[in-house]
Amino acid sequence: MTVTLVDDEGGAKPVSLFDDPKVVREVQEFVDDQAPRVFAVVQETFGPPEDLQIVAWGITTKKGVEVIGVHGGMRMGLQSAENALIFFRAGGTAIPRIFWVGGKGVE
């Protein structure tokens, strides 16, 4: 959105809403509130060898979750981060777990 100011001489000068620090603060608060949370799916496999590895990354939004496998070829839209765990059990020989970036814990 752009606001147009008209000067006394009849000329129009476009002015951006982002020139107003109050608008910028309000937009930043809105963006911060809506920002997705990022998580990793970490898989523990039993050996030999025992191993821990990140097998996928995901983001949550207010409308759902997107998960992308690190080895390519896999992308999922899910209702919750925990639903991604079903796909990384490797036939029962692995234990997957969600780790939130920044250590925010489980939702």
C-alpha positions in Angstrom: 0.0 0.0 0.0 1.3 3.5 -0.8 0.0 6.8 0.5 0.3 9.8 -1.9 0.7 13.2 -0.4 -0.2 16.2 -2.5 1.8 19.4 -1.9 0.5 22.9 -2.2 1.8 23.2 -5.8 -0.5 20.3 -6.9 2.4 17.9 -7.5 2.0 14.4 -6.1 4.8 12.7 -4.1 4.4 9.0 -3.3 5.2 8.2 0.3 5.7 4.7 1.6 4.0 3.5 4.8 7.4 2.1 5.7 8.6 5.7 6.2 6.6 5.7 9.5 8.5 4.1 12.3 5.2 3.2 14.1 4.1 1.2 11.0 7.4 -0.5 10.8 7.2 -1.6 14.5 3.7 -2.9 14.0 4.6 -4.9 10.9 7.7 -6.3 12.7 5.5 -7.4 15.6 3.1 -9.0 13.2 5.9 -10.8 11.3 7.4 -12.0 14.6 4.0 -13.4 15.8 3.4 -15.2 12.5 7.0 -16.5 12.0 7.2 -20.3 11.5 9.1 -22.4 14.0 11.9 -24.5 12.7 12.7 -28.1 13.8 14.9 -31.0 13.0 13.9 -34.7 13.0 16.8 -36.5 14.6 17.0 -40.2 14.1 18.8 -42.6 16.4 19.7 -45.9 14.8 20.9 -49.0 16.6 24.0 -50.7 15.5 26.3 -51.6 14.8 27.0 -48.7 14.5 24.8 -46.7 16.7 24.2 -43.3 15.2 22.4 -40.0 15.5 21.6 -38.0 12.4 19.3 -35.2 11.2 17.1 -36.9 8.6 14.7 -34.0 8.0 14.0 -30.3 8.6 10.6 -28.8 9.1 8.7 -25.6 9.7 5.4 -25.0 11.4 3.0 -22.3 10.5 -0.5 -21.5 11.9 -1.9 -23.7 9.1 0.3 -26.8 9.2 3.7 -28.2 8.9 6.1 -28.7 6.0 8.9 -31.3 6.3 11.8 -31.9 3.8 14.1 -34.8 4.0 17.8 -34.0 4.0 18.6 -36.6 1.5 16.3 -35.2 -1.1 13.2 -36.6 -2.8 10.9 -36.3 0.2 8.6 -33.5 1.1 5.5 -33.7 3.3 2.7 -31.5 4.4 1.4 -32.6 7.8 -0.9 -31.4 10.6 1.8 -31.5 13.3 5.5 -31.9 13.7 5.0 -35.1 15.7 3.3 -36.7 12.7 6.6 -36.6 10.9 8.0 -39.2 13.3 5.9 -42.0 11.8 7.9 -41.7 8.6 11.4 -42.0 10.2 11.0 -45.2 12.4 12.9 -47.2 9.7 10.9 -50.4 10.3 11.2 -50.1 14.0 15.0 -50.1 14.0 15.3 -46.3 14.6 13.9 -43.8 17.1 13.1 -40.4 15.6 12.7 -37.3 17.8 11.8 -33.7 17.2 14.3 -31.0 18.2 13.2 -27.4 18.0 15.8 -24.8 16.7 16.6 -22.6 19.6 15.7 -25.2 22.2 12.1 -24.1 22.6 10.9 -27.6 23.4 7.8 -29.4 22.4 4.7 -27.3 21.5 
